Amino acid sequence: MKTNKYKAVHIIGGGLAGSEAAWQLVRLGIPVILHEMRPIRKTEVHVSDGLAELVCSNSFRSDDAGFNAVGVLHAEMRDLDSLIMATADNNRVPAGSALAVDREGFSAGVGKALEEHPLVTIERGEITGLPPQDWDSVIIATGPLTSPDLAADIARLNGEDSLAFFDAIAPIIHKDSIDMSVAWYQSRYDKSAPGGDGKDYINCPMDKAGYDQFVADLLSGETVDFRNWERDTPYFDGCLPIEVMAERGPETLRHGPMKPRGLTNEHDPQVKAYAVVQLRQDNALGTLYNMVGFQTKLNYGAQQRVFRSIPGLENAEFARLGGLHRNTFINSPRLLDGELRLKLRPALRFAGQMTGCEGYVESAAMGLMAGRFAAAERLGKSFTAPPLSTSHGALINHITGGADATTFQPMNVNFGLFPPLIGEPGKRPPRGRDRKAAMAARARSDFAAWLATNEPDPPAT
């Protein structure tokens, strides 16, 4: 590591949040020691030792900064020179108005940027407990798969058990095994990213009889058995296994991931599909597609049997079957202050999914903020969080006190976390799509004003 007048900040965890935190620190001249336990100690779901490996979907969700809170978050992160967003943009694959990436290229790009930076030292090995006291600035970004020993130490320090929820992974299918005489290419309502053709998804149609049988097969399929310590762990509502969604009623899937709206079967335009299964490109080569919304806890045999009953997927070859894993997170509204520091030990900051921010970009955004807070601390400069009307500000507020600590659960960024709009005297505030547009515009304006007074100067070269 290059000689530097500043003491290094330790970051535990080389996922999206830890990688982004490291980048924000080094771009401001603060050295970083990034600790990643893989491959010395593996997890239940990672398949490589790469930094910022995507273990679930390859989608960063909507990239629409005009109407969507996630798209606003993307834009704010780009304004802050986010490594995660820059690498995602460089590894983009077609996904309509969403931002999806080639997962291997994305991980390799993040790893290359950090490994080649002179202020980054990467140390492989597990941190088996709370950091030593002489680590005076630490960001814990170990994610939802925090090693048990470290998680136990965190729980003991705070005098309460860690919370937990289950997260499920969707299957990935080899594209050339999909029957395109049945399936067709189309984005919902023909939406696409700039330069796209509105055909970013593969669609498999179902009639009512096929859909009803599919739901029945899901409900009768054999699932993974829970271990005793897992039985009372709640699911996160934003990533429910598809069979759990089906348990909520026979029409749930048809109004969720299998909704047919905005799609026309090019093989038979006159017949409206009763339900549609969508698949989204998962790699830059276009050889792999994942089943959108089909995260599952069915066992492997049941997955192959049930999912091959979908029209067009009768001969599907799976590059990866779905799975289930246990995610842990802390009660952030109770434990963290407004700068993401642990109240009982302020030298420790937390970032990423462990704070209860659900989603790739939300996790990376909190890594970005943790890195900025830690950098300002080292530089002896002030740094305030963005206003509540922005995506970053809304997320920080939610996890550091805006949410009820007694009912705290992981949350994606959404306009419900933003302050309400104030209408003109005698007029109602805008509603529906107009409300989203107004909130997005306010967020972008307020963020620009905040950035003008909070963007530190880069170090002299």
C-alpha angles and dihedrals in degrees: 000000000000116000109261136175091227124079114244122259114226118225119192112205130036099216126113095291096045093045092049092047090052092050094050091051098048094045085061093049099259115133118232136204106202115199118202120173097202129125092018089057119019130205131225094256111025115097100186140035092238123128117251093014112180107226100176127028122356091222127104086192126229118011092189107121091179099065111005131075091216090052089050089052090051090053093048091050091050088052088056094052093252114194091205093055095043091051092045090052090050092052100039121150126191113283108144111248091343126094110238126167144203096257097210094047090047094053092045091051094051091046093049093051093052098038091053096046112105093219095054124089115184116204119190116212142082122280098218099191145000113321119263117268093250089067091088096179120037133163113202107205099155093139131213091317097059111166111263096241094053092044090051091051091050090050092049092049092054097042095235139084120264114252120236143191136181123252123194132207126221123229122256119218133201105249095220090061092061115099103234092186084074102027126057141196118253140129115224108275085358091280117163142165117266109294093017127124102226091251102100099128135058111227128204115194129216131193120216096266092049092047094050091050091047092054090048091050091050092052093049096042120117113255136201112276116241121231116237094258091051100052098093097041112120125227122240107247092220093062107032119164108256093241090054089053089050090054089063092068141314094263097046096095093044089058093041130040093346098050112140097207118128094016131109122190105235090202092058111010094176095061116075113216114237091214136358133209112211127204123196128206110261104186138034093249091059092230097118129056128184125215106248112233093357099121105149149179094205112126118253096262093051092047093055093045098045099038093048088060088070111103108257094020098073090115098031117156113208120221087186131004122217123268147178133236139174117249124199129205137169128241092256099179088059100038109035133068125217092277093054091255123143106251093218093049113018094189086075120075124184127214141170131023092338087073092058097261103137118208140044098268094040090053092047091047092056089048087052092051093045089052092050092049092049092047093051089050092053092045093048091237132130120250124180126193118253115268120278090252090069128076094246092046093047092051095047090048092050096053097039100050112317092094124068106257092210093061101025116154133165114281137194117220111270138156090257087076092056124088112265120262117257112225126216115270109284093010132097118242112255118275138206116358091355089057091052091049092049093048092048092049092048090049093051092047094047092045092052090051091048093047092054090065101031106046106107122216114261116246119274113260 
